[in-house]
Amino acid sequence: MSTVTFFTYPSCTSCRKTKKWLSAHSIDVQERHLFRETPSRQELLTLLSLTSEGLDELLATRSSTFKSLNLNVDDMLLSDVIDLLIQEPKLLRRPILTDGEAIVVGYNPEKLRSLTKKKQVMKYTG
């Protein structure tokens, strides 16, 4: 069973809500500071492959950082977008949780429940 990786930023409200939810449901995660332990190129490609909306699901397009770059990512090569995300992890929506098979972006208790359900059952029956 794979571990749930929790990409977070401590001052992010959605990250704090998610962390509180995980704690209240006794879910163990591998927590990674999104800006200090930025996802690698391969991790970003994996996260992207797990999304249902592609880059739209991962990019923080309403952030001031994104707006200040004045970019049209639709005109960019995927490899260039990935390079940009590695250089500017603030462009990623947060939090991001994944078990390698599914992804949850942002604070969404229903999706968190679905992602962590198997982990919880295995923890208490194993």
Phi, psi and omega in degrees: 000130183278153179281150174274123176263132185241099176277120189221166172223117189306329182271003179278125182300315180296325178294318180294319178298317180296316180298319178296317179298314180299317179295316181296334180257012177053045179260122176275134179224160171266106184273131177231128176291117188302328183267334179271328179237062183303138177304143178287172177305312182295319178297319179295320178295321177295313178302315180299321181292339181271349182283158174262344183242011179064217183301329180302330181282331185262332185279134176271074186290343178270357182287153179294327178298313180297313182298323182292336180281340178049054182252153169246097184296338178295337179267359184261152171289147180303319180299325178289322177295317179298315177302317180297318180294327177290320180286325184232073182297347176295347179281352178272137172293155182214156356284168173236127176236139177209148172249011181090347179241338180216164182222146171232126179244125182087174179276112181214091185306323181296314179290325176299316180301315180295316181296321187263355185305309181297322180296319180293315180297315179296324181296319184273341179257343184274000000 
